[in-house]
Structures are given as C-alpha cells and as structure tokens.
Amino acid sequence: MQVLGNAGWQMKSSLRVYWLLGGTMFVTAAMSSIIFLRLAPVSNLGTLWVIYAAHWLLILGLLIVAFRRGSEAMRLREHLLKSQQAELAFREKAINEHAMILTTDADGKILSVNENFIDTLGYRATGLLGANLRHFLGVADSATYEVIAGQTNSGDVWSGDLDVLSANGKLRILRTTAVPLFSKGIGHLKTMYFCNDVTKQRSSEQERQLTRCLQLLPEDVYLVDMDSGEILFMNDAALRRLRWPEGEYRTYGADRLPEPFGAAIRDLCAQGTQADASETLQFLTECNGVAMEANVQIIETVDRQKRFVAVLRDISQRMEAEATRRNFMSMMTHELRTPLTSIKGAVQLLTAGTAGPLEPGVMSLLRIAENNGERLLGLVNDILDLSKLEAGKMEFTMGRMDLRALIDEAIESDAGYATGLGVTLRCKSPETPLWVTGDKGRLLQVLTNLMSNAAKFSETGSRVEITARPNGDMIRVAISDRGPGIPEAARAGLFEPFKQAGAQDKGRIKGTGLGLTIVKAIVEHHDGRVDFVSELGKGTTFYFDLPQRAQSTKPRQSALDHAA
C-alpha cells in the first residue's frame, strides 16, 4: 500500500511540472509577440511571424504532451485507487474469515456485527443491532463489561475471555480484544471487538486433563455426555472388563453398556438439566455379572455441558465376606439362643419357688442371674434381627391396625421397666383412630425400643411423652424425653450398627447400639422414615412417620441389605 501511494505521488508531481512548464511558455510567447509587434520594423514581419508560429507550435506540443501525461496520470490514479480498495477488501475478508467482529459506540450500543459473529452465535443481526453489550453479555459477565468500559473509555486496549450465551442457550467462550477509536475534539467514538471462539479448545484441554487423571485409577471409569448418552472416555480397567477394543467405545452410546449398569446410566442421562452438578450418587449394580459399587459425580465443562464420571469398584469379594459374616452371626445367635432360653426358664422356675423355698441370699443371686440372662437374650435377639434384616430374610405379616391401640400396648409392656428407673410414660393421641398397615409385632418392637431408650436416658422423676397425630398423608409418632440430649457430633452415625450417643447417659447402663439400626430398617420397610431432634441439656425427641392405610404388603429388602 505504501508503494502504491508513492507511485501516485510521483505521477501527480510530474503532471504538475508539465502543466507548469507549458503554461510558462504560453505566457512567455504571448508577451514576446506583443513586444515584437510593437517594436520590430515592418520589413521583418514575415520572418517574425514564422518565429511566432514556431513558438506557438512548440507551446501547443508541450500542452498536448502535458494533457496526455495528465490522462495517463488519471488512469494510473484510478488504478491505484482500485488496487487500494481491493487490498482493503482483501484485508477485511481475511479478518472476517478469521475473527468475529462487533462494533459498539462509547455507551456500549451495538452498531454492527460481521457474518462470522452471527454464524457462530446463531443470532440475527436485526436482533443485535441497537442492543446494549452489557445486556448481551448477561449478568454473569456484567463485572467484566465494567472493566472493558473503564479501559476503553480511557483509551486503553482490553484483552481477555468473555462468556457469551449463543442463541441455542449454550455458553461460548470468546477470546476478545477491544480496541477503542478516538477523535480529537470529539473523544471516544466507538469500540471494535475482535473475537475468536475458543470454547472447543478450552473444553478439549479440560477433557485431556480429566482423562489423564482418570486413566490412573485402578477402578473402572466411564465419562458420559448427559445430553447425547455418548461414551466419551473409558480407562483401561473398564476396557479390559468389557473386552472392548481401545478407541472403539467412542462410537458407542450408553445403550451398549451391560445391564443393569447400562440402565442406571440411561436413567441418569434422561434426567438431563434436572440433575444437580454438586450431587454424588452411590448405588449397587452389576457389570458383566460382577457385583459393583458405583459412584457417580456429575460435572460441568467450561461451556456448561453436563457430563458424569462413573467409577465402578468390584465388591464381589466384599459381598462374599459379608455373606459369610451374616451366616456366621445367624448360626451363632441361633446356637446361643437355645441354651439361654433354657437357662432363663430354669432360673425363673427357681425364683417362682418351684423347687421349694430359697434363702434370701440365694434369691438375690438368682435375680441377678435372671436380669443378666434377660439382657444377654435381648442382645442375641437383636443380633439375630439385624442378621435377618441385612439378608432380607425378616418376615413381615402386614395388616390394618389402629396405631393408638398399639401405643397403649407398648406403654403397658414398658411400664415396669420405666417404673424401675423412676420414669413415667404418658401418651397423647387424638380421639379418632389412626389407621396404618403394618406388621404389628415389628411396629411394637419399634415403639418399645424407642420408649425404653427414652426412659433409660431420662432423669429420675421425669416423664416420657408419647404423641401420635396425622401429618399430611402420614401419621407421626413422637417419643420425647427430658434427658441430657444428643451431641451434634453423634447425629451422623446414630442409626448405624453399634453406634451410641456417647457419654451423655450419666451412668445409665449402655445398650448394644443395635436398637436404632433395627428401628430404622423396620420403619423404612413400612415405607416410613425415622429421625430425631435434640437439644443438649433439655432432651431428645425421636419420631417416625408411617403412611396412612398403606396398601403395600409385598415383602421388600431392607435398607440395610442395600447398604451391605
């Protein structure tokens, strides 16, 4: 462009020289003619006319040459202008092909956009022109806009990444340079934004880093796109298990995964945008006939696309060990229960005087043996119940019953135990029946367990309150004590086997730590839930909800079976 400009300047300079020289000679010849006509003698007029004619011919020739050179200069100038325009058009086309360009005024009002900008983001030009860039960027990047406006208004160039939503709602990351244009006396006229879409580049970089880490895990790992169900990555452990060729999985979808793991993955994909990216899902499944524990973490890419990472751990050996443990516990408790029952019966016969009168000292020893035998038998029964629940073998005989009558029966059963601790039991329930469907014996076990716990941890002379009332489509039973309360640190594991609230019992005898675990499993088997609220120094309220007139009588595995 500089060469073309120099050539044009030289041509215009030559044209000026020719016109100046011709004009000078014309003026000189005219003045000479006037002088000679006045001063020269009449006898030499013929010769003088010849000289004048020669001068005029010379001047005319110079003018013709100057005109021709001027015409050539004009043609060259037009050629140069066309060349300049072609070069500018070429530059503009090159920039438009490479970059997305957007122009705004000093206030951020969009003045123009190029086709590349429209094609990339999917908007119509009429929808963008006149809009404010602040609104176009959205709330997420409003702070970035303030930074851009501050720098460009002060005459500085801004460079950085902008997060922009395309017309289809997907996030695009634009690497942007904002260049302000200023005019003397006017100030900031407009700002040009030169943008490149780096979304794919950033997303690919993120995926490479993620898959590099996932490849190192010894467990089976799957990376799946939630929108399409496409398998994006499988580590070597997963490929070996499924015996798929490396790289071929990229042509597969979740429908090719073995059941029931594949069904679980497809269900997650069906949730789509409803899935919570902060949630971690855990469930038991099978893959190629092997028992697996799945941990699924939903993640978002830089362009807000949802994917999930599924990590499968082989738990077949652990489940075999658990089955062996349950079988051993079941066998052991059965073997212990028979002699304990016999010992308890023999002691009761002795204390009843069947073998004749006994000395007071002997009777005291027998009472100690009877009480401890009762505790030991209760422990064995709890372990046996827990084993049955874990194995899903506990039988439930479901029937319709009035929960008020069941509470009265539980109070009558626990009244003697509570009285021995100096605690009274009191029930508050409505006049109308509270109908539920459940196993009477198991629900009675829940009530007596919660009541005995409340009595055990209550102060002497206090009262345990039992209430029952409708709660929406459920019936809530609550047992409240006035004990020391449960520390917050003990809340998380209180319903786990062999876990207790800690040293807040003030010398009371501790239990096995199995009662609440069994309570939770029984309540959940009845489609209910159990929980508690507590305040240190004021007491604790355990409550459970049961569906009103629940109709389901189909035996199901307990929650403990799924957690095993």
C-alpha positions, 0 to 999 in steps of 0.5 A: 500500500505504501508503494502504491501511494508513492507511485501516485505521488510521483505521477501527480508531481510530474503532471504538475511540472508539465502543466507548469512548464507549458503554461510558462511558455504560453505566457512567455510567447504571448508577451514576446509577440506583443513586444515584437509587434510593437517594436520590430520594423515592418520589413521583418514581419514575415520572418517574425511571424514564422518565429511566432508560429514556431513558438506557438507550435512548440507551446501547443506540443508541450500542452498536448504532451502535458494533457496526455501525461495528465490522462495517463496520470488519471488512469494510473490514479484510478488504478491505484485507487482500485488496487487500494480498495481491493487490498482493503477488501482483501484485508477485511475478508481475511479478518472476517474469515478469521475473527468475529467482529462487533462494533459498539459506540462509547455507551456500549450500543451495538452498531454492527456485527460481521457474518462470522459473529452471527454464524457462530452465535446463531443470532440475527443481526436485526436482533443485535443491532441497537442492543446494549453489550452489557445486556448481551453479555448477561449478568454473569459477565456484567463485572467484566463489561465494567472493566472493558468500559473503564479501559476503553473509555480511557483509551486503553486496549482490553484483552481477555475471555468473555462468556457469551450465551449463543442463541441455542442457550449454550455458553461460548467462550470468546477470546476478545480484544477491544480496541477503542477509536478516538477523535480529537475534539470529539473523544471516544467514538466507538469500540471494535471487538475482535473475537475468536471462539475458543470454547472447543479448545478450552473444553478439549484441554479440560477433557485431556486433563480429566482423562489423564487423571482418570486413566490412573485409577485402578477402578473402572471409569466411564465419562458420559455426555448427559445430553447425547448418552455418548461414551466419551472416555473409558480407562483401561480397567473398564476396557479390559472388563468389557473386552472392548477394543481401545478407541472403539467405545467412542462410537458407542452410546450408553445403550451398549453398556451391560445391564443393569449398569447400562440402565442406571446410566440411561436413567441418569442421562434422561434426567438431563438439566434436572440433575444437580452438578454438586450431587454424588450418587452411590448405588449397587449394580452389576457389570458383566455379572460382577457385583459393583459399587458405583459412584457417580459425580456429575460435572460441568465443562467450561461451556456448561455441558453436563457430563458424569464420571462413573467409577465402578469398584468390584465388591464381589469379594466384599459381598462374599465376606459379608455373606459369610459374616451374616451366616456366621452371626445367624448360626451363632445367635441361633446356637446361643439362643437355645441354651439361654432360653433354657437357662432363663426358664430354669432360673425363673422356675427357681425364683417362682419357688418351684423347687421349694423355698430359697434363702434370701441370699440365694434369691438375690443371686438368682435375680441377678442371674435372671436380669443378666440372662434377660439382657444377654437374650435381648442382645442375641435377639437383636443380633439375630434381627439385624442378621435377618434384616441385612439378608432380607430374610425378616418376615413381615405379616402386614395388616390394618391396625389402629396405631393408638391401640398399639401405643397403649400396648407398648406403654403397658409392656414398658411400664415396669421397666420405666417404673424401675428407673423412676420414669413415667410414660404418658401418651397423647393421641387424638380421639379418632383412630389412626389407621396404618398397615403394618406388621404389628409385632415389628411396629411394637418392637419399634415403639418399645425400643424407642420408649425404653431408650427414652426412659433409660436416658431420662432423669429420675422423676421425669416423664416420657411423652408419647404423641401420635397425630396425622401429618399430611398423608402420614401419621407421626409418632413422637417419643420425647424425653427430658434427658441430657440430649444428643451431641451434634457430633453423634447425629451422623452415625446414630442409626448405624450398627453399634453406634451410641450417643456417647457419654451423655447417659450419666451412668445409665447402663449402655445398650448394644447400639443395635436398637436404632439400626433395627428401628430404622430398617423396620420403619423404612420397610413400612415405607416410613422414615425415622429421625430425631431432634435434640437439644443438649441439656433439655432432651431428645425427641425421636419420631417416625412417620408411617403412611396412612392405610398403606396398601403395600404388603409385598415383602421388600429388602431392607435398607440395610441389605442395600447398604451391605 
